Amino acid sequence: MKHFISVWGPYPLKKISKQIYQKRIVELAENYSRNYVGGIHACGRMIFNHAVELGLIKLNPTENIQLPKYQVKVEEIESQEEEMKFLEKEELARFLRTADSEGLEMDSLIFTTLAYTGLRIGELLALKWTDFDEEKGSLRVTKTLYNPSNNIKKYELLPPKTSGSIRTIRIDERLIKMLKRHAIKQKEMKLQKGSFYIDNQFIFARDDGHPQLRKVVETRLKRLLKKADIDKNITPHSFRHTHTSLLIEAGVGVKEIQQRLGHTDINTTMNIYAHMTANMEEKASHQFSKLMKDLL
């Protein structure tokens, strides 16, 4: 809001045309990352949508606005590579066992789903039961949850990050069974809560029916990492990288990984693929060196 108020503060809302709004978004894109500008734009959409609802303006200047293509800087790529944290196969197994035995409500299901699908956290929290096809064994990704204030009621369902992010993901039998068990528990919760349960069909719903908060997932993750004795700076997004690394290790091709992760640009997949492969090669080199040291 500050980014808009700083230039438009003195003007009536109806003076902000589509051209003026687009110009501001372009200006912001020259100084900030695409993700950050996307967040500002989402805020702008909410402001002007509300203005239309109140009858203050007739046309919404934020409609069909295109975020400028962002040219990634070398420094950003380097810093991203340093921050690309993921769990090794054995660490993931230990973490999921811990989540199963010592996790709080939905912990095991949330982190198993992240690890087994490579979903972004916003995509996961936006999933509804209509997105789950038990017969085909799949999850359909069509939206992402936007809730920067971490307020249980003030969330917005937005289109996924890119057009390529709209996809159907096949899931394995273990996850299907976990989802079916969770559906039964959720039905029991609805009966127990009655009219206090706001049923919007979210799979990962809180006890009141509203979608779970990202902040809660992050806090639960830190708790479980500590219990599993894993000293790594792991975030919910790290499970996406973990999933990618395991796909590569299993011999899955780049194109298949691109489709599963929902990358529109193959270069995005290639950058992650190259990073993960380099990490595996380094690990193989260390293992070989250790083997020879023991022999010689």
Phi, psi and omega in degrees: 000322180300324181295330178275315183298325182300334180247334185250359185318311185282351188264147173293151181304321184292347179278346182275101180275171177300319180296317180295318181296313180300319180299319180294319179297319178297317179300316180294323181295337179284343185243343185229166181291160180299320180297317181293316178296325176299321178294319178297317180297319179298322177296316179301318179300317180295318180300308184286330173298317180294322179297322178294316180300324181278354180079016180283329176222157180264321182248140180268113183290351182270352182296135175057029175282134180261128174287134181299147175297131184256128178270112182292135179275153181303318182300323181290321178298316181297317181291325178297319181296321179294328184269001184283079182272144174205166181266138172291161183306314181293323179294318180298316180299317179295318180297314182293326175296318179295318179298325181288321184270328185236005181286156175274185184309124177074355182305308183301316181293316181299309185285331174293318179296315178300315183289326185270350183238334185075019179293148169288152184300322179295323178294319181295312184292339180273351183299137175242164183298334177291344179275349182261121178248103184295319183295315180278345182065057185214161173237133180259123181259114182229357186201167176223147182271126178246116182209070185295335183273354183054039175262128188301333183259337186264064177245164179223138175265117183247162172300155179301170186308315178222169178298327179290345180285344175284114188201166174244127184249127175283139180236159185272172186299324181299314181291323178300315180296320179296319179294321179295319178295320180295323179298320179295315179299319182294321178297321178296320179296319179299317179296320181293318184277334180062231183289348179282348179269117179272100188271099174251016174069021178288135177292311183263065183266150173287180180294344179260001178097339178290152180297145179301149180276141177301321181300322179295317179299316180296319179293317179296323180298314180300319179299314183289325177299319179295317180293328180275001180058046178248110184264072179223149179278072184269136176241171176305327180291336180298333179291333176293317177291323177299314179300317180298315182298323180287327175296317179298315180298329180278357177086018179286139183286162182300317182297318180294320178296318179303313182293320182292321181278343179080035177274124176287319182264120180300334180296326177299314178296318182297321180298315179292317180302314181297318181296313182295319181296319179298321179296318180292322179295320179295318179296319179296321179296316179297319181294319179295316180300317180296320179299313182293324180297322179290331183276324186272000000 
